[in-house]
C-alpha cells in the first residue's frame, strides 16, 4: 500500500501550521493568536486531506511557537 502525503503547507488552501513570531514579540496574547491560527489551519488541512485521499501530513515545528523556550508563557506539555 502506498500512502501519499506532503509537509507543512497546503498551497491549494493557502493554509499552514507554521505561523510563528519573533522571540522579541513573545507575549501571551500573540502566542494565543498564533497557536489558534495554526490549529485552525491544521484542522482545515486535515479535513481537506481526508477528503482528497492524503494519508500523511507533516506538522510544522512552529505549531506552538517557542514552546520549549524559557520565556514561553504556558506549560505546553
SVG drawing of the C-alpha trace seen along z (x, -y; Angstrom):
<svg xmlns="http://www.w3.org/2000/svg" viewBox="-14 -42 28 44">
<polyline fill="none" stroke="black" stroke-width="0.4" points="0.0,0.0 1.4,-3.4 0.5,-6.3 1.0,-9.8 1.4,-12.9 3.2,-16.3 5.0,-18.5 3.7,-21.6 1.7,-23.6 -1.3,-23.2 -0.8,-25.5 -4.3,-24.8 -6.0,-26.1 -3.3,-28.6 -3.1,-27.1 0.0,-26.4 0.8,-25.1 4.0,-27.2 2.7,-30.7 5.3,-32.0 6.5,-35.2 9.8,-36.7 11.1,-36.0 11.2,-39.7 7.4,-39.9 6.6,-36.8 3.6,-37.8 0.7,-35.7 -1.7,-37.4 0.5,-36.8 1.2,-33.2 -2.5,-32.5 -3.2,-34.1 -0.5,-32.2 -1.4,-28.8 -5.1,-29.4 -4.3,-30.3 -2.0,-27.2 -4.6,-24.9 -7.4,-26.3 -5.3,-25.8 -4.3,-22.3 -8.0,-21.3 -8.7,-22.8 -5.7,-20.9 -6.6,-17.6 -10.2,-17.8 -9.1,-18.6 -6.5,-15.8 -9.1,-13.3 -11.5,-14.3 -8.7,-14.1 -7.1,-10.8 -3.9,-12.1 -3.0,-9.8 0.2,-11.5 0.9,-15.1 4.0,-16.5 3.0,-19.1 5.5,-22.0 7.7,-22.8 6.1,-26.1 2.6,-24.7 3.3,-26.1 6.0,-28.8 8.7,-28.9 7.0,-26.2 10.3,-24.9 11.8,-28.4 12.0,-29.5 10.1,-32.7 7.1,-30.7 4.1,-31.8 2.3,-28.5 3.0,-24.9 2.6,-23.5 3.3,-19.9"/>
</svg>
